[in-house]
Amino acid sequence: MTGIASEQVVDSLHGLPEQLTAQPPDVRTRILADDGSLIANLYDENRVPVGLDQIAPTMRQAIVAIEDSRFYQHGALDLEGTLRAMIRNHADGTEQGGSSITQQYVKLTLLENARTPAEQRAATALTYQRKLTELRYAIAVEQQYSKDEILDKYLNLANFGDGTYGVQSAAQHYFGVNASQLTLPESAMLAGLVKNPTGYDPVTNPEQAKDRRDTVIGRMLQLGVISVAEANSAQRTPVIDLSRVHTVPNGCANSPYPFYCEYVVSKLLDDPALGANAQARDDYLKTGGLTIRTSLDPRIQAAAQQSIDEHSKPTDNTIAAITVVQPGTGLVEAMVQSKPYGSGRDETAYNYNVEKSYAGGYGGFQNGSTMKAFTIAAAIQQGIPISYKINSPAQIDLSGVPFQTCTGVTRNLDYQPKNSTQSGDFSMVDAARYSVNTYFLQLSEKTGLCAPATIAAKLGMYNAQTLQPLDQVVSFTLGVGYVTPLMLSNAYATFADRGVYCQPLLVTSVTDQTGKSIVAQGPSCKQAIEPWVADGVNRVLGAVMQPGGTGGNLSFGSWDLAGKTGTINNNLAVWFSGYTPDLAAAAVVADATPPYTNLMFGHDLNDQDIADPTGSGTAGPLWESAMRQALTGLPHDHFVSPPSRVLGNPLTS
């Protein structure tokens, strides 16, 4: 040993720490739905650590037999094997075995700790210095841990090929069992893999894998670990059953809920609790072995997806999307759309339910008359009763009419808006039932634009393209700003919960491998508008769902329902957003790609031309079938009646 060690090597050994500092090995992270079912795995290395008592005795015996049969007798160094390997490696530049399991563990640890290319080269260099460095660390490891502890760490760190690291992931991948359930032939096959995970891969090289497995079995027989009968039986067993091989899906693209999953991950990458910057957070998510619990309710998600499947097809040149939110908590329980995740012709990576900064398509859609709800809330807040009447002709001239904003006034020099439904002398209730544009434009002139814009902002509404407040323009109440189904469903959920606004909640908890809480997020709610104001809005939007209202054909069962249609000028997008006291949802149908054009011409939904491009006729059925199924099993709670001052008496403007 002295003869082959240079002064540089000796000096470097003297400078090494007495103990090996092992970074925690990479462990896969799980994202779970609210019922504990799996949404996705995130990992750089597919590893699930287990204790030695959770590894089958045959696995422990097999790895010791083939890799280091005197493991429990010698110290850190198997002197004869190490000298033989070092001399052979020096002579022909190849890597030969001979290292003890402890030395192999050290090598794996140094490689796992390596973060730069230089560190990775140093950890695998064919030099005496590396071998002696490993030996120095191995001596320290033997002093620090028991043999069983070293074996446990080794089996959890080793590469078993085909993207699996650690014996638990390997057992699940190749045999569909836990490490504790491994049989003798299965254990021998895995033990043989660690020498050459690629060359002995049973999926791609079954003959070489069987030869190697049988070598392990023969070594176990030679050492007296197993009997002749056990060896013969094990060697007659097929090396692999391909039907049992299971690859653990990695990443949101392989999730059953890819868009929801991507949005969750995007939000986590913004969370400083997971790291100092986005790169550190991304690394932690893929290596930290975290358990991330989310708000997704698989039953409600399935109800929304079923509605999408019933009313649309991926091949449509339109997009349909639905988000479902729980009032009182902000839990985002479902998020679906008609274009599946991917890069194919009829696929997309855009999430049309969310804002542009989170891969949200082109940044939402104009939401039309669903914005009238905020003008209704502003009017009630200012003491205008819902019985308040305004003469609402088919067309009105608002050219040059000043509308008060939060910072001054705004006006359109040439503006003669029309109704798309009825005209006449309407109360607020009837104007909402028929979605009378000229009524609500005059009402917003009376309330000013600042009040409804402020309420909308308090309820989480902002421009999905610019991430700035919605513009206070004369046509504000007609929904000319770009918003998302997530925003609108959550804003309407505020009305459902009597004015309590909750921030959208997707991640409910993040815990590390030990169960320690990293992120604990409960509902973040506040009273955004007075309860009696919300009660008044619920009464008005409830009338929309009654016979004769634009949502009358969407009512079902004995539920207290409230909602509002939204149809953009020239039918560029159509919406329906509605709710009960316990659930809120928003559905949109729009051109899949800009520039958005009239849905009535050259657009299809469910492989059919769109004949009724309105909120009630196109988006409404999506909302109705999703909510009908989602509400199954939920309580039939009722809206609170508004006070008499909100109801008022019939008046004229």
C-alpha angles and dihedrals in degrees: 000000000000092000094059099040118092124211088253091057092047092048091050092051091052088053096052120106114257091237131048112239106214119197113219107271119249110272127186120253123224127213111203136193119235091270093053096256117139121265098171148332120230119197149141089197120025100231134148112181119221133179122255089251087062093056119086114252089234089059092051091047094047096051093047092046096053102032106033116355093179092048094123093045106046131057127238092310131055089201100195095047094044094050091048092051094046094051093046093047091049091049101050105013093242130127112246127181124243100116118126120243087256091055090046089052089052091050092049091048094051089049091048090049092049110106102166130057089246092054091048092051091049091051092056102031116134094231138122088235092062092046092049091045089054090048093053090050091044090057089053092048092051089053092047102044139033120246092256091051091051092049091049092051091046095051091049093049103042123108111240096181136247091069096305125127124185127022096268094058090043093052091049093045101048102029108017092238138105120261089253090061099053116131125217097265091044091049092049092050092052093045089054093052099067093072092058114359093182100041093048097040103141092208097056100022107030096160094052089044091053092048090051093046091051089050089057091048090049091051091050089052091048090053092049093244092126135022128250090252091052091048094049092048092048093049091052090056116100109255095230141005105211092203088066096051109109126186113206107233112240126209137001093290087071094045123109085231103039100161094048090045093051091050091051092050091047090054091048091052086061093053114101090200087076098051148323095272142005094271093051090048092049091051091049092049091053099041108024101082090232127173110218117192118198140190096247112128107205092205093054091040089054091050091052092045091050089054091050091049092049096050105032146029132215089240093062116113087225130072124229121194137175133189123188123200132183113234115231095028108041090228108164099220101174140015120177141156140182099244111074122226116271146072099270128114096274096030135086142191090211119107104213092191096068143051125285096254090065098051089278099160111250094337110282131296136270104269103208122198094358082087090067088081090072092050088051090052092049092050093049090046089055092052099260107142122227089243090064110131129213127179102243114190125193090260133015133194112229096161109147094356109145119235117195115238130184090265104032135302136318131194142176113232093208115025127141106161122191138209118247093198130024135345133205144083103326139176118224089260095053093040088057092045090056096030094234109193098195091054094054095043089056091044091053089049086057096045094038122230096266095071099053091039091052092049091048090051091050088053093054100262117145139140107292092204101047098022086226129121116286113269115259098228131153091258093049092120091056092062106247095156122093113251138159136239088247092055095045097044090049093047091051088047085063090061089047091056094048097261100319109136118203124189111244106270121205105149114053098174145355119199131178128230092281093051093254113150114247097168123014113181123179125173114304104207140160139174101264099172131013115276092238091054090054090046089057092049090050091052092051096044090043088062089057088066095052123096110289094025122111088254096040094106090054098060119111140175123347096306124134099241132184129176151137137227123226126198120174122223109276089014094274091151136358128208143185121190122178145149152185123218087271107038138029130190139174125202127191135184118192145145107293095225135027143283083065114219137188111297090214093068124060097343129117136195121191087003092298133104112263105249099172109037096184135115092250097041102043112015094030097068090052090054094043098052092043093050094042090059096036093054093056108123095010121119121268095236120174135225117250115250112246120241120266093257088063093047093047127167129286109284136167127225 
